[in-house]
Amino acid sequence: MLSYKVREVKELKVFLRIISSNYAAYFSSKRSFNYFQSPAMRISRVTILRFLEYAQSVFFVSSLEQYEKSVKKYISEQTKPYVIDIGISRLFL
């Protein structure tokens, strides 16, 4: 059994709401980080990326990467997180 020991529960809920509302849009940890820079919620970009990993590991989202022939372009491209079950995603909206 996996145990993530998330301390930022409020921030995780907001993150899941962001992912659910931006269905199939390119994900930017920097944009999400800027959103979380309000005085009430301060989390790091590492935490945001960890939240994305958590969402993928519990099959809430699946990330799709754009195909590029160039390795440099492939590494720099953003991913699109797709919510696997639209019904569950509606719980966060």
Phi, psi and omega in degrees: 000132180276141176229114185271338179053054180283124177265336183263064185295316180300316181293324178296318178297319178295318178300315179296326176294320178296313180299318181293323183280337179257052184301123176064023173263156179296137181266132177233117179294331179292317178296318178296320178299317179297324178295322183278008181271016174289158181301331183283330184229112176233110175227161184272166176294328177297318179295321178297315178293327176294320176301319178296319176298318178300314181298324177288321184290336177260013176060036172277319177230158173230131182266138178243127181258142179285137180284132175222138176288322182282130179295320180299315179293321181298318180292323184276347182290150177273161178256160175248114175277125177255129176288127186288316181243109183297326179299316178292323180296331180294339177295333183266355182267000000 
